[in-house]
Amino acid sequence: MKKEKNINKEEELKSDEMAGETPSDEVADSTEPDKKADADAQEEEKDPLDVALDQIADLKDKYQRLLAEFDNYRKRTLKERAELILNGGEKTITALLPVIDDMERAIANGEKTDDPQVLREGMALIYQKLMKVLESQGVSKIETEGADFDTALHEAVALVPGMGDDKKGKVIDCMATGYKLNEKVIRYAKVAVGQ
């Protein structure tokens, strides 16, 4: 009887091989469900406390990584801010260097000439160049001529009485020009106001 069973199994194996299956496939197929079943059984056998401890350890690891990442971000932004403070004016200074060169040339040439008109023209050209550089950096003058007195732009240093009703509350004279940097007042215009 045993011989018949062995012969039957051998015939099945031969027919399976002819069909394209190998005995190793059968072995692999039969062990995979067993492995899955063992893994499921182990998960079911795990104590809920162990599962909770694993979750806590995982969350702790994520928290520590996030904390380290945030600390690196904070350090990087502090370093970038310090660099901006130290080197923030670099663009402006670089733009002003040609004006300084012009001033040096004007001083050197001023010693060679006695004509005051030439010196005045040179000073005017340098002034115009400086104003263009400042405008390119976002600096603009606060206009005061004929303007209404505005405390957001002007600083009253004198009140001029007896100017008439049409000059009351108006800027009469400007003692020091005011400037804005990108629409923010960096120096108020010092003005005399009609009373």
Secondary structure as GFF3:
##gff-version 3
##sequence-region A 1 195
A	DSSP	alpha_helix	2	19	.	.	.	ID=ss1
A	DSSP	alpha_helix	23	45	.	.	.	ID=ss2
A	DSSP	alpha_helix	48	87	.	.	.	ID=ss3
A	DSSP	alpha_helix	90	110	.	.	.	ID=ss4
A	DSSP	alpha_helix	116	136	.	.	.	ID=ss5
A	DSSP	beta_strand	139	141	.	.	.	ID=ss6
A	DSSP	beta_strand	154	160	.	.	.	ID=ss7
A	DSSP	three_ten_helix	165	167	.	.	.	ID=ss8
A	DSSP	beta_strand	171	176	.	.	.	ID=ss9
A	DSSP	beta_strand	179	181	.	.	.	ID=ss10
A	DSSP	beta_strand	184	187	.	.	.	ID=ss11
A	DSSP	beta_strand	189	194	.	.	.	ID=ss12
###
